[in-house]
Amino acid sequence: MASDQRRLDTMPDLSYDSAAPLNVTVDPLAQRPGARISRCEFDNAEGDRVAGYLVEPDSTPTAGVVYIHTTSGAEGFLPDAIRLAKAGGIGLCLQVHYLDDQVASIRQSVQSIRRGVDLLLQRTDRIAGVGHSGGAMMMTVVAGIDRRLRCVVLEVPMAGLTHHWRNTSHPQIVRMRDAIPADLLEATLATMAPYDAEHFIGAVQRPVLFQFARFDIGVTAAESEEFYAMAGEPKQQQWYDCGHVINDVAAYEDRDRFLAQHLAG
């Protein structure tokens, strides 16, 4: 009980005004059969404006998905959003915010997802979230505090960024870790810790699909299984023979099928 209370005492305040104007701008880029692709921007609850891709169907959207990618930027889930639009949905593709201030990066990423939900709710009342890697961890935070998502897909997630920074053998993170004085690293991890996905995954009350990679050099199988065990039901996991950027066709099919099932009327 005492440890639970300490966790509650350190939970960050991520409240915001969902009625605040978004001031959306949409710049059409391309028209494909059944899908209109545009660059879009809108106001975030904190920090700079959010930029991404809005992919719309030819008719009134039946459902919407907010996608957020880490490794491949806002383009990472663009093919997913195009498939979604061709099936009648509307997709918003975002990327994780990268700032020198790590807490600001996390907060702005989380709030950009929530403002993205605000945007899509102007078009449809059925919304899901899909996140990759760090974006999956940010999506977990949102799903743990925001009941508007009907389901969530988490691609190569783990329990938190602090775990990744402290333990991973990924060469880029190892170099970063070695370059930072130990006391500064620990201080930075302490400020990031309240936003770790492990504090939020147990509060997710919607279906969750976990998509894991067997040859991921940044997230181990043990870390994947550990995070999966933290989640409540309903949940399911799928494993793919690929690396951190999951490019197995079966993963796209599994994700599309899961979203179609849980976004159906």
C-alpha positions as YAML, in Angstrom:
chain: A
units: angstrom
residues:
- id: 1
  name: MET
  ca: [0.00, 0.00, 0.00]
- id: 2
  name: ALA
  ca: [2.82, 2.42, 0.87]
- id: 3
  name: SER
  ca: [4.52, 1.86, -2.50]
- id: 4
  name: ASP
  ca: [1.18, 2.39, -4.29]
- id: 5
  name: GLN
  ca: [0.72, 5.65, -2.41]
- id: 6
  name: ARG
  ca: [4.20, 6.85, -3.36]
- id: 7
  name: ARG
  ca: [3.40, 6.14, -6.99]
- id: 8
  name: LEU
  ca: [0.17, 8.12, -6.76]
- id: 9
  name: ASP
  ca: [1.96, 11.01, -5.06]
- id: 10
  name: THR
  ca: [4.44, 11.33, -7.92]
- id: 11
  name: MET
  ca: [1.99, 11.06, -10.84]
- id: 12
  name: PRO
  ca: [2.43, 14.11, -13.07]
- id: 13
  name: ASP
  ca: [-0.37, 16.53, -13.79]
- id: 14
  name: LEU
  ca: [-1.21, 16.16, -17.48]
- id: 15
  name: SER
  ca: [-4.55, 17.93, -17.41]
- id: 16
  name: TYR
  ca: [-5.30, 20.41, -20.19]
- id: 17
  name: ASP
  ca: [-8.19, 22.31, -21.78]
- id: 18
  name: SER
  ca: [-9.63, 20.06, -24.48]
- id: 19
  name: ALA
  ca: [-11.95, 22.90, -25.57]
- id: 20
  name: ALA
  ca: [-9.06, 25.25, -26.38]
- id: 21
  name: PRO
  ca: [-8.91, 26.21, -30.08]
- id: 22
  name: LEU
  ca: [-6.76, 23.93, -32.22]
- id: 23
  name: ASN
  ca: [-6.20, 26.51, -34.97]
- id: 24
  name: VAL
  ca: [-5.79, 23.72, -37.50]
- id: 25
  name: THR
  ca: [-4.14, 24.33, -40.86]
- id: 26
  name: VAL
  ca: [-4.36, 21.72, -43.63]
- id: 27
  name: ASP
  ca: [-2.16, 21.78, -46.73]
- id: 28
  name: PRO
  ca: [-3.18, 19.16, -49.33]
- id: 29
  name: LEU
  ca: [-0.29, 17.11, -50.70]
- id: 30
  name: ALA
  ca: [-1.70, 14.25, -52.75]
- id: 31
  name: GLN
  ca: [-4.91, 12.54, -53.78]
- id: 32
  name: ARG
  ca: [-4.93, 8.78, -53.97]
- id: 33
  name: PRO
  ca: [-7.87, 6.47, -54.73]
- id: 34
  name: GLY
  ca: [-9.98, 6.72, -51.59]
- id: 35
  name: ALA
  ca: [-7.46, 8.80, -49.63]
- id: 36
  name: ARG
  ca: [-6.55, 12.50, -49.45]
- id: 37
  name: ILE
  ca: [-3.11, 13.17, -47.90]
- id: 38
  name: SER
  ca: [-2.36, 16.55, -46.32]
- id: 39
  name: ARG
  ca: [0.22, 18.15, -44.10]
- id: 40
  name: CYS
  ca: [-1.45, 19.58, -41.05]
- id: 41
  name: GLU
  ca: [-0.55, 21.65, -38.00]
- id: 42
  name: PHE
  ca: [-2.43, 22.46, -34.82]
- id: 43
  name: ASP
  ca: [-1.83, 24.03, -31.43]
- id: 44
  name: ASN
  ca: [-0.49, 21.82, -28.68]
- id: 45
  name: ALA
  ca: [-1.49, 22.11, -25.03]
- id: 46
  name: GLU
  ca: [2.18, 22.83, -24.26]
- id: 47
  name: GLY
  ca: [5.06, 24.00, -26.40]
- id: 48
  name: ASP
  ca: [5.22, 24.50, -30.14]
- id: 49
  name: ARG
  ca: [2.56, 23.64, -32.69]
- id: 50
  name: VAL
  ca: [2.19, 20.02, -33.73]
- id: 51
  name: ALA
  ca: [2.98, 19.04, -37.32]
- id: 52
  name: GLY
  ca: [1.98, 15.81, -39.00]
- id: 53
  name: TYR
  ca: [-0.06, 14.20, -41.75]
- id: 54
  name: LEU
  ca: [-3.84, 14.07, -41.96]
- id: 55
  name: VAL
  ca: [-5.19, 11.34, -44.22]
- id: 56
  name: GLU
  ca: [-8.90, 11.58, -44.99]
- id: 57
  name: PRO
  ca: [-11.36, 9.29, -46.78]
- id: 58
  name: ASP
  ca: [-13.60, 10.40, -49.64]
- id: 59
  name: SER
  ca: [-16.69, 10.23, -47.43]
- id: 60
  name: THR
  ca: [-17.53, 11.03, -43.79]
- id: 61
  name: PRO
  ca: [-15.06, 9.11, -41.59]
- id: 62
  name: THR
  ca: [-16.41, 6.08, -39.78]
- id: 63
  name: ALA
  ca: [-13.55, 6.06, -37.23]
- id: 64
  name: GLY
  ca: [-10.21, 7.70, -36.55]
- id: 65
  name: VAL
  ca: [-6.71, 6.69, -35.45]
- id: 66
  name: VAL
  ca: [-3.91, 8.81, -33.98]
- id: 67
  name: TYR
  ca: [-0.53, 7.33, -34.93]
- id: 68
  name: ILE
  ca: [2.77, 8.37, -33.35]
- id: 69
  name: HIS
  ca: [6.15, 7.06, -34.47]
- id: 70
  name: THR
  ca: [9.60, 7.50, -33.00]
- id: 71
  name: THR
  ca: [12.16, 5.95, -35.32]
- id: 72
  name: SER
  ca: [10.66, 6.93, -38.69]
- id: 73
  name: GLY
  ca: [9.05, 10.26, -37.86]
- id: 74
  name: ALA
  ca: [5.52, 11.22, -38.84]
- id: 75
  name: GLU
  ca: [5.95, 9.24, -42.06]
- id: 76
  name: GLY
  ca: [6.40, 5.99, -40.14]
- id: 77
  name: PHE
  ca: [2.71, 5.13, -40.01]
- id: 78
  name: LEU
  ca: [1.65, 6.99, -43.16]
- id: 79
  name: PRO
  ca: [0.99, 3.76, -45.13]
- id: 80
  name: ASP
  ca: [-1.25, 2.60, -42.27]
- id: 81
  name: ALA
  ca: [-3.19, 5.87, -42.37]
- id: 82
  name: ILE
  ca: [-3.65, 5.57, -46.15]
- id: 83
  name: ARG
  ca: [-5.03, 2.04, -45.76]
- id: 84
  name: LEU
  ca: [-7.29, 3.32, -43.00]
- id: 85
  name: ALA
  ca: [-8.65, 6.12, -45.20]
- id: 86
  name: LYS
  ca: [-9.33, 3.70, -48.07]
- id: 87
  name: ALA
  ca: [-11.37, 1.66, -45.58]
- id: 88
  name: GLY
  ca: [-13.37, 4.75, -44.56]
- id: 89
  name: GLY
  ca: [-11.41, 6.03, -41.54]
- id: 90
  name: ILE
  ca: [-9.35, 9.13, -40.87]
- id: 91
  name: GLY
  ca: [-5.73, 8.96, -39.74]
- id: 92
  name: LEU
  ca: [-3.48, 11.50, -38.05]
- id: 93
  name: CYS
  ca: [0.26, 10.72, -38.17]
- id: 94
  name: LEU
  ca: [2.52, 12.40, -35.61]
- id: 95
  name: GLN
  ca: [6.08, 12.03, -34.37]
- id: 96
  name: VAL
  ca: [7.61, 12.17, -30.92]
- id: 97
  name: HIS
  ca: [8.85, 15.62, -29.95]
- id: 98
  name: TYR
  ca: [12.62, 15.82, -29.55]
- id: 99
  name: LEU
  ca: [13.89, 18.56, -27.24]
- id: 100
  name: ASP
  ca: [16.94, 19.01, -25.03]
- id: 101
  name: ASP
  ca: [14.59, 19.06, -22.04]
- id: 102
  name: GLN
  ca: [13.57, 15.39, -21.72]
- id: 103
  name: VAL
  ca: [10.51, 16.01, -19.57]
- id: 104
  name: ALA
  ca: [9.29, 18.67, -21.99]
- id: 105
  name: SER
  ca: [9.78, 16.18, -24.83]
- id: 106
  name: ILE
  ca: [7.63, 13.62, -23.07]
- id: 107
  name: ARG
  ca: [4.93, 16.06, -22.00]
- id: 108
  name: GLN
  ca: [4.64, 17.66, -25.43]
- id: 109
  name: SER
  ca: [4.48, 14.24, -27.10]
- id: 110
  name: VAL
  ca: [1.73, 13.10, -24.75]
- id: 111
  name: GLN
  ca: [-0.24, 16.30, -25.15]
- id: 112
  name: SER
  ca: [0.11, 16.23, -28.95]
- id: 113
  name: ILE
  ca: [-1.60, 12.83, -28.95]
- id: 114
  name: ARG
  ca: [-4.44, 14.15, -26.80]
- id: 115
  name: ARG
  ca: [-4.86, 17.25, -28.98]
- id: 116
  name: GLY
  ca: [-4.84, 14.90, -31.97]
- id: 117
  name: VAL
  ca: [-7.73, 13.04, -30.39]
- id: 118
  name: ASP
  ca: [-9.50, 16.38, -29.96]
- id: 119
  name: LEU
  ca: [-9.02, 17.02, -33.67]
- id: 120
  name: LEU
  ca: [-10.32, 13.63, -34.83]
- id: 121
  name: LEU
  ca: [-13.29, 13.79, -32.48]
- id: 122
  name: GLN
  ca: [-14.52, 16.69, -34.60]
- id: 123
  name: ARG
  ca: [-14.96, 14.16, -37.43]
- id: 124
  name: THR
  ca: [-15.94, 10.90, -35.70]
- id: 125
  name: ASP
  ca: [-16.69, 9.53, -32.23]
- id: 126
  name: ARG
  ca: [-14.64, 6.32, -32.57]
- id: 127
  name: ILE
  ca: [-10.94, 6.83, -31.93]
- id: 128
  name: ALA
  ca: [-7.95, 4.49, -31.44]
- id: 129
  name: GLY
  ca: [-4.26, 5.05, -30.81]
- id: 130
  name: VAL
  ca: [-1.19, 3.40, -32.37]
- id: 131
  name: GLY
  ca: [2.35, 4.06, -31.14]
- id: 132
  name: HIS
  ca: [5.84, 2.85, -32.02]
- id: 133
  name: SER
  ca: [8.71, 2.53, -29.51]
- id: 134
  name: GLY
  ca: [8.95, 5.80, -27.55]
- id: 135
  name: GLY
  ca: [5.67, 6.76, -29.21]
- id: 136
  name: ALA
  ca: [4.15, 3.55, -27.85]
- id: 137
  name: MET
  ca: [5.25, 4.56, -24.36]
- id: 138
  name: MET
  ca: [3.70, 8.02, -24.83]
- id: 139
  name: MET
  ca: [0.52, 6.38, -26.15]
- id: 140
  name: THR
  ca: [0.45, 4.21, -23.00]
- id: 141
  name: VAL
  ca: [0.49, 7.34, -20.85]
- id: 142
  name: VAL
  ca: [-2.44, 8.75, -22.83]
- id: 143
  name: ALA
  ca: [-4.42, 5.50, -22.71]
- id: 144
  name: GLY
  ca: [-3.91, 5.32, -18.96]
- id: 145
  name: ILE
  ca: [-5.43, 8.76, -18.32]
- id: 146
  name: ASP
  ca: [-7.74, 9.35, -21.31]
- id: 147
  name: ARG
  ca: [-10.84, 7.18, -21.68]
- id: 148
  name: ARG
  ca: [-11.67, 8.41, -25.19]
- id: 149
  name: LEU
  ca: [-9.55, 5.77, -26.96]
- id: 150
  name: ARG
  ca: [-11.46, 2.61, -27.84]
- id: 151
  name: CYS
  ca: [-8.34, 0.48, -28.28]
- id: 152
  name: VAL
  ca: [-4.57, 0.83, -28.48]
- id: 153
  name: VAL
  ca: [-1.78, -0.79, -30.50]
- id: 154
  name: LEU
  ca: [1.69, -0.65, -28.92]
- id: 155
  name: GLU
  ca: [4.58, -1.52, -31.24]
- id: 156
  name: VAL
  ca: [7.89, -2.48, -29.55]
- id: 157
  name: PRO
  ca: [7.08, -0.74, -26.24]
- id: 158
  name: MET
  ca: [8.71, -1.23, -22.86]
- id: 159
  name: ALA
  ca: [8.12, -0.16, -19.27]
- id: 160
  name: GLY
  ca: [9.66, 3.28, -19.63]
- id: 161
  name: LEU
  ca: [12.29, 5.52, -21.14]
- id: 162
  name: THR
  ca: [14.30, 5.47, -17.92]
- id: 163
  name: HIS
  ca: [14.67, 1.69, -18.22]
- id: 164
  name: HIS
  ca: [15.77, 2.09, -21.83]
- id: 165
  name: TRP
  ca: [18.33, 4.78, -21.03]
- id: 166
  name: ARG
  ca: [19.72, 2.90, -18.06]
- id: 167
  name: ASN
  ca: [19.82, -0.69, -19.37]
- id: 168
  name: THR
  ca: [19.72, -0.94, -23.15]
- id: 169
  name: SER
  ca: [22.68, -2.17, -25.17]
- id: 170
  name: HIS
  ca: [21.56, -0.15, -28.20]
- id: 171
  name: PRO
  ca: [24.79, 1.50, -29.48]
- id: 172
  name: GLN
  ca: [23.34, 5.02, -29.75]
- id: 173
  name: ILE
  ca: [21.98, 5.00, -26.21]
- id: 174
  name: VAL
  ca: [25.19, 3.45, -24.87]
- id: 175
  name: ARG
  ca: [27.22, 6.27, -26.43]
- id: 176
  name: MET
  ca: [24.86, 8.87, -25.00]
- id: 177
  name: ARG
  ca: [24.95, 7.22, -21.57]
- id: 178
  name: ASP
  ca: [28.75, 7.09, -21.56]
- id: 179
  name: ALA
  ca: [28.99, 10.76, -22.55]
- id: 180
  name: ILE
  ca: [26.84, 12.05, -19.67]
- id: 181
  name: PRO
  ca: [28.33, 12.44, -16.17]
- id: 182
  name: ALA
  ca: [26.82, 9.83, -13.87]
- id: 183
  name: ASP
  ca: [25.25, 12.36, -11.49]
- id: 184
  name: LEU
  ca: [23.62, 14.27, -14.36]
- id: 185
  name: LEU
  ca: [22.31, 11.01, -15.87]
- id: 186
  name: GLU
  ca: [20.73, 9.99, -12.57]
- id: 187
  name: ALA
  ca: [19.18, 13.42, -12.08]
- id: 188
  name: THR
  ca: [17.73, 13.32, -15.58]
- id: 189
  name: LEU
  ca: [16.32, 9.82, -15.08]
- id: 190
  name: ALA
  ca: [14.73, 10.91, -11.81]
- id: 191
  name: THR
  ca: [12.82, 13.72, -13.55]
- id: 192
  name: MET
  ca: [11.69, 11.36, -16.34]
- id: 193
  name: ALA
  ca: [10.64, 8.47, -14.08]
- id: 194
  name: PRO
  ca: [7.11, 9.69, -13.21]
- id: 195
  name: TYR
  ca: [6.24, 9.52, -16.93]
- id: 196
  name: ASP
  ca: [7.38, 5.92, -17.41]
- id: 197
  name: ALA
  ca: [4.76, 3.76, -19.09]
- id: 198
  name: GLU
  ca: [4.82, 1.26, -16.22]
- id: 199
  name: HIS
  ca: [2.90, 3.76, -14.06]
- id: 200
  name: PHE
  ca: [0.06, 3.99, -16.61]
- id: 201
  name: ILE
  ca: [-0.33, 0.61, -18.32]
- id: 202
  name: GLY
  ca: [-2.30, -0.90, -15.44]
- id: 203
  name: ALA
  ca: [-4.90, 1.85, -15.76]
- id: 204
  name: VAL
  ca: [-5.58, 1.19, -19.45]
- id: 205
  name: GLN
  ca: [-9.14, -0.08, -19.58]
- id: 206
  name: ARG
  ca: [-9.33, -0.77, -23.30]
- id: 207
  name: PRO
  ca: [-8.19, -3.64, -25.55]
- id: 208
  name: VAL
  ca: [-4.45, -3.51, -26.22]
- id: 209
  name: LEU
  ca: [-2.45, -5.22, -28.97]
- id: 210
  name: PHE
  ca: [1.28, -5.51, -28.23]
- id: 211
  name: GLN
  ca: [3.51, -6.05, -31.28]
- id: 212
  name: PHE
  ca: [7.03, -7.23, -30.43]
- id: 213
  name: ALA
  ca: [10.14, -7.90, -32.56]
- id: 214
  name: ARG
  ca: [12.30, -10.97, -31.99]
- id: 215
  name: PHE
  ca: [15.48, -9.31, -33.33]
- id: 216
  name: ASP
  ca: [15.13, -5.92, -31.67]
- id: 217
  name: ILE
  ca: [18.56, -4.69, -30.54]
- id: 218
  name: GLY
  ca: [17.04, -2.02, -28.30]
- id: 219
  name: VAL
  ca: [14.22, -3.86, -26.51]
- id: 220
  name: THR
  ca: [14.89, -7.39, -25.27]
- id: 221
  name: ALA
  ca: [12.37, -10.21, -25.15]
- id: 222
  name: ALA
  ca: [12.52, -10.13, -21.35]
- id: 223
  name: GLU
  ca: [11.70, -6.40, -21.30]
- id: 224
  name: SER
  ca: [8.84, -6.97, -23.73]
- id: 225
  name: GLU
  ca: [7.35, -9.79, -21.67]
- id: 226
  name: GLU
  ca: [7.79, -7.78, -18.46]
- id: 227
  name: PHE
  ca: [5.80, -4.87, -19.85]
- id: 228
  name: TYR
  ca: [3.12, -7.14, -21.32]
- id: 229
  name: ALA
  ca: [2.65, -8.73, -17.88]
- id: 230
  name: MET
  ca: [1.95, -5.30, -16.37]
- id: 231
  name: ALA
  ca: [-1.11, -4.76, -18.57]
- id: 232
  name: GLY
  ca: [-4.61, -5.80, -17.60]
- id: 233
  name: GLU
  ca: [-7.10, -7.57, -19.78]
- id: 234
  name: PRO
  ca: [-8.17, -7.54, -22.54]
- id: 235
  name: LYS
  ca: [-4.76, -7.77, -24.17]
- id: 236
  name: GLN
  ca: [-2.92, -9.82, -26.76]
- id: 237
  name: GLN
  ca: [0.63, -10.02, -28.04]
- id: 238
  name: GLN
  ca: [2.14, -10.92, -31.40]
- id: 239
  name: TRP
  ca: [5.80, -11.55, -32.20]
- id: 240
  name: TYR
  ca: [7.51, -10.94, -35.56]
- id: 241
  name: ASP
  ca: [10.81, -11.98, -37.15]
- id: 242
  name: CYS
  ca: [12.17, -8.46, -37.64]
- id: 243
  name: GLY
  ca: [14.03, -5.65, -35.92]
- id: 244
  name: HIS
  ca: [12.93, -2.56, -34.04]
- id: 245
  name: VAL
  ca: [11.15, -1.05, -37.03]
- id: 246
  name: ILE
  ca: [8.59, -3.78, -37.57]
- id: 247
  name: ASN
  ca: [8.30, -4.35, -41.33]
- id: 248
  name: ASP
  ca: [6.65, -7.77, -41.34]
- id: 249
  name: VAL
  ca: [3.54, -7.71, -43.56]
- id: 250
  name: ALA
  ca: [1.78, -9.87, -40.98]
- id: 251
  name: ALA
  ca: [2.18, -7.04, -38.45]
- id: 252
  name: TYR
  ca: [0.30, -4.61, -40.70]
- id: 253
  name: GLU
  ca: [-2.44, -7.17, -41.22]
- id: 254
  name: ASP
  ca: [-2.71, -7.93, -37.49]
- id: 255
  name: ARG
  ca: [-2.87, -4.22, -36.66]
- id: 256
  name: ASP
  ca: [-5.52, -3.47, -39.29]
- id: 257
  name: ARG
  ca: [-7.64, -6.43, -38.19]
- id: 258
  name: PHE
  ca: [-7.42, -5.43, -34.51]
- id: 259
  name: LEU
  ca: [-8.40, -1.82, -35.23]
- id: 260
  name: ALA
  ca: [-11.28, -2.86, -37.51]
- id: 261
  name: GLN
  ca: [-12.62, -5.17, -34.82]
- id: 262
  name: HIS
  ca: [-12.59, -2.62, -32.01]
- id: 263
  name: LEU
  ca: [-13.60, 0.44, -34.02]
- id: 264
  name: ALA
  ca: [-16.63, -1.24, -35.54]
- id: 265
  name: GLY
  ca: [-19.95, 0.36, -34.71]
...
